[in-house]
Amino acid sequence: MNSSKLHPIFVLSLFAVIGLTGCGSIQSAAEDDCKNVGWQAGTKGYNDCVKARIYERKLDYSLPPGDQPSPSLL
């Protein structure tokens, strides 16, 4: 295979890895936040805390309603 066919595959793989890593970091950060507050893993309060923190973090990283993403230079 020549390099022109490998380049798009490499770029798509790189974006997939970055995307999956980002999801894991939100989850682990939410878990760390709840553990630091004093919740014990596996309890109902801990699970509710994690869900709430994930929701808050997703809101922090989402675009405001009606806002359109700007074009990328890539």
C-alpha atoms as an extended CHARMM CRD file, in Angstrom:
* protein
*
        74  EXT
         1         1  MET       CA              0.0000000000        0.0000000000        0.0000000000  PROA      1               0.0000000000
         2         2  ASN       CA              1.2840000000        3.4580000000       -0.7680000000  PROA      2               0.0000000000
         3         3  SER       CA              1.3490000000        6.3030000000        1.7230000000  PROA      3               0.0000000000
         4         4  SER       CA             -1.5680000000        8.1910000000        0.1200000000  PROA      4               0.0000000000
         5         5  LYS       CA             -3.9440000000        5.3790000000        1.1440000000  PROA      5               0.0000000000
         6         6  LEU       CA             -2.5000000000        5.0250000000        4.6380000000  PROA      6               0.0000000000
         7         7  HSD       CA             -2.7480000000        8.7130000000        5.5250000000  PROA      7               0.0000000000
         8         8  PRO       CA             -6.5900000000        8.9270000000        5.7450000000  PROA      8               0.0000000000
         9         9  ILE       CA             -6.7220000000        5.6750000000        7.7260000000  PROA      9               0.0000000000
        10        10  PHE       CA             -4.1100000000        6.9960000000       10.1540000000  PROA      10              0.0000000000
        11        11  VAL       CA             -5.9590000000       10.2990000000       10.6160000000  PROA      11              0.0000000000
        12        12  LEU       CA             -9.3080000000        8.5750000000       11.2330000000  PROA      12              0.0000000000
        13        13  SER       CA             -7.6880000000        6.1920000000       13.7230000000  PROA      13              0.0000000000
        14        14  LEU       CA             -6.0510000000        9.0900000000       15.5270000000  PROA      14              0.0000000000
        15        15  PHE       CA             -9.3610000000       10.9550000000       15.8680000000  PROA      15              0.0000000000
        16        16  ALA       CA            -11.0700000000        7.7910000000       17.1570000000  PROA      16              0.0000000000
        17        17  VAL       CA             -8.4130000000        7.2960000000       19.8250000000  PROA      17              0.0000000000
        18        18  ILE       CA             -8.5750000000       10.9400000000       20.9070000000  PROA      18              0.0000000000
        19        19  GLY       CA            -12.3740000000       10.8060000000       21.0650000000  PROA      19              0.0000000000
        20        20  LEU       CA            -12.4310000000        7.6610000000       23.1660000000  PROA      20              0.0000000000
        21        21  THR       CA             -9.7390000000        9.0010000000       25.4660000000  PROA      21              0.0000000000
        22        22  GLY       CA            -11.7730000000       12.1530000000       26.0200000000  PROA      22              0.0000000000
        23        23  CYS       CA            -14.8400000000       10.1860000000       27.0560000000  PROA      23              0.0000000000
        24        24  GLY       CA            -12.8340000000        8.1670000000       29.5280000000  PROA      24              0.0000000000
        25        25  SER       CA            -11.3310000000       11.2610000000       31.0680000000  PROA      25              0.0000000000
        26        26  ILE       CA            -14.7640000000       12.8230000000       31.7260000000  PROA      26              0.0000000000
        27        27  GLN       CA            -15.9080000000        9.5920000000       33.3820000000  PROA      27              0.0000000000
        28        28  SER       CA            -12.7890000000        9.2220000000       35.5070000000  PROA      28              0.0000000000
        29        29  ALA       CA            -12.8090000000       12.9080000000       36.4880000000  PROA      29              0.0000000000
        30        30  ALA       CA            -16.4300000000       12.6140000000       37.6110000000  PROA      30              0.0000000000
        31        31  GLU       CA            -15.5910000000        9.5040000000       39.6450000000  PROA      31              0.0000000000
        32        32  ASP       CA            -12.5990000000       11.2530000000       41.2300000000  PROA      32              0.0000000000
        33        33  ASP       CA            -14.7430000000       14.2720000000       42.1360000000  PROA      33              0.0000000000
        34        34  CYS       CA            -17.3050000000       12.0840000000       43.8860000000  PROA      34              0.0000000000
        35        35  LYS       CA            -14.6660000000       10.0480000000       45.7250000000  PROA      35              0.0000000000
        36        36  ASN       CA            -12.9680000000       13.2550000000       46.9010000000  PROA      36              0.0000000000
        37        37  VAL       CA            -16.2630000000       14.4890000000       48.3440000000  PROA      37              0.0000000000
        38        38  GLY       CA            -16.5030000000       11.2770000000       50.3750000000  PROA      38              0.0000000000
        39        39  TRP       CA            -18.8830000000        9.0210000000       48.4620000000  PROA      39              0.0000000000
        40        40  GLN       CA            -18.0010000000        5.3270000000       48.4030000000  PROA      40              0.0000000000
        41        41  ALA       CA            -17.9840000000        3.5760000000       45.0390000000  PROA      41              0.0000000000
        42        42  GLY       CA            -21.0310000000        1.4210000000       44.4300000000  PROA      42              0.0000000000
        43        43  THR       CA            -23.4700000000        3.3020000000       46.6520000000  PROA      43              0.0000000000
        44        44  LYS       CA            -26.6030000000        4.9660000000       45.2530000000  PROA      44              0.0000000000
        45        45  GLY       CA            -25.3410000000        8.4070000000       46.2610000000  PROA      45              0.0000000000
        46        46  TYR       CA            -22.0290000000        7.7970000000       44.4910000000  PROA      46              0.0000000000
        47        47  ASN       CA            -23.7640000000        6.6520000000       41.3000000000  PROA      47              0.0000000000
        48        48  ASP       CA            -26.0710000000        9.6840000000       41.3600000000  PROA      48              0.0000000000
        49        49  CYS       CA            -23.0820000000       11.9550000000       41.9620000000  PROA      49              0.0000000000
        50        50  VAL       CA            -21.1540000000       10.4860000000       39.0200000000  PROA      50              0.0000000000
        51        51  LYS       CA            -24.1480000000       10.8600000000       36.6750000000  PROA      51              0.0000000000
        52        52  ALA       CA            -24.6350000000       14.4780000000       37.7550000000  PROA      52              0.0000000000
        53        53  ARG       CA            -20.9430000000       15.3410000000       37.3450000000  PROA      53              0.0000000000
        54        54  ILE       CA            -20.8150000000       13.7540000000       33.8630000000  PROA      54              0.0000000000
        55        55  TYR       CA            -23.8920000000       15.7620000000       32.8620000000  PROA      55              0.0000000000
        56        56  GLU       CA            -22.3160000000       18.9810000000       34.1930000000  PROA      56              0.0000000000
        57        57  ARG       CA            -19.0420000000       18.3420000000       32.3700000000  PROA      57              0.0000000000
        58        58  LYS       CA            -20.8370000000       17.6210000000       29.0970000000  PROA      58              0.0000000000
        59        59  LEU       CA            -22.6910000000       20.9230000000       29.4770000000  PROA      59              0.0000000000
        60        60  ASP       CA            -19.3810000000       22.6950000000       30.1090000000  PROA      60              0.0000000000
        61        61  TYR       CA            -17.9210000000       21.3580000000       26.8550000000  PROA      61              0.0000000000
        62        62  SER       CA            -21.0090000000       21.7180000000       24.6470000000  PROA      62              0.0000000000
        63        63  LEU       CA            -21.8260000000       24.6750000000       22.4170000000  PROA      63              0.0000000000
        64        64  PRO       CA            -24.4660000000       27.1610000000       23.5820000000  PROA      64              0.0000000000
        65        65  PRO       CA            -27.9480000000       26.6270000000       22.0730000000  PROA      65              0.0000000000
        66        66  GLY       CA            -28.1300000000       27.9560000000       18.5280000000  PROA      66              0.0000000000
        67        67  ASP       CA            -24.3580000000       28.3990000000       18.2090000000  PROA      67              0.0000000000
        68        68  GLN       CA            -22.7890000000       26.8740000000       15.1180000000  PROA      68              0.0000000000
        69        69  PRO       CA            -19.3040000000       25.3550000000       15.1830000000  PROA      69              0.0000000000
        70        70  SER       CA            -16.7300000000       27.3340000000       13.2540000000  PROA      70              0.0000000000
        71        71  PRO       CA            -14.9380000000       25.6820000000       10.3120000000  PROA      71              0.0000000000
        72        72  SER       CA            -11.6720000000       23.9930000000       11.1050000000  PROA      72              0.0000000000
        73        73  LEU       CA             -8.4380000000       24.8870000000        9.3920000000  PROA      73              0.0000000000
        74        74  LEU       CA             -7.5000000000       21.2160000000        9.1800000000  PROA      74              0.0000000000
